[in-house]
Structures are given as C-alpha cells and as structure tokens.
Amino acid sequence: MKCYGYTAKKDELLELTEVTIQGDASSLRRLADFIRSCAERMEAHEDDWEHEHFGDSAFGEGLEYGTDIAVYQSK
C-alpha cells in the first residue's frame, strides 16, 4: 500500500510517508465504511473497478471537509 497526495496548490502528486486523518468519531466511521465498501467492490469487480472518491460517495455526502480521499486499486 502506498499513499499519495497533493498540496493545496495541486501542482504535483507526492508520495507520502505518513498520513494524519483528523475528524470526529462519526466522520471516521463513515470513512471506514467507505474504505470497506471500496474493498468489497474492488474484489467483486476486480477488472472494472479503478477508484472512488469519498466526497463523491454517499458515505461522504453532507460532510464538510477540506480534503477529499480517493481509494485506488493497486494493479
């Protein structure tokens, strides 16, 4: 597993050595459910599933956050 991210200017994708996620218990549970759902769909649709964004999913709907989280499948 690797983690990548952009700075606020979004000029360059950077490989990250550490990720800190700040949130309340409810939003962290929704994020955990989103990641679990991605893993399940990744297994079910291995050749067709590439990625999904938390902010675009029902799990992230209605949350106010400054950073989107995308889950990509390793190939």
N, C-alpha and C positions, 0 to 999 in steps of 0.2 A: 504494500500500500504506500502511496506517495500522496503528499498534499501540495497543492499549488494555490497561488493567489495573486491578486493584483493590488497595487497601491491605489490610493484614492484617484490618482490621475489615469489609471488603467493603461499605462503605456506598454508594460511588459509583463508577461506571465512569469512568475518567480516560483521556484521550488522552495517550499517552506520546511524548516526542520522542527518547528513547533507551532501548534495552533491552540489558541485560547478561545473558548466559547463562553461568553458572558450572557446570562439570561436567568429568568426566574424558573421555578420548578415546572410550571405549566408549559412554557415555551420549549424547555429542554425535553420534556416528554413528547411534545409534538414533533420535535426534530428527530428524536429517537424512533418514533413511529414512522416518520418519513424515510429514514435510512433503512429500517427493517422492510418497509414496503418496496423500496428500490431493490433491495437484495432479493426479495421474493420474485419481483417481475424480471429481474436480471436472470435468475435461474429458469424461470418459465419461458422466457423469450430470448435466450442467450444470443442468437444470431441477429435479432432485430432490435434489441434494447441497447441504446448508447448512453444516454444521460437524461437527468431530470433536475430541474431547479426547485429548491424548497419554496421559494417565493411564488412560483407558478403553480404549486400544488395546492390541493385542498388543505393539507396539513399546515401550510404557512399562511393561508388566507386569513386576512384580518389582523395579522400580527404586524406591529410596527418594528422595523429593524433597519439598520443601515447597511447590512451586509447580506448578500444572497449566498446560499450554499448550494453548489452543484455537485451531484454524485455522478461520476463517470465509471463506465465499466473498463476494467483492465483487460487487454487482449494480448 
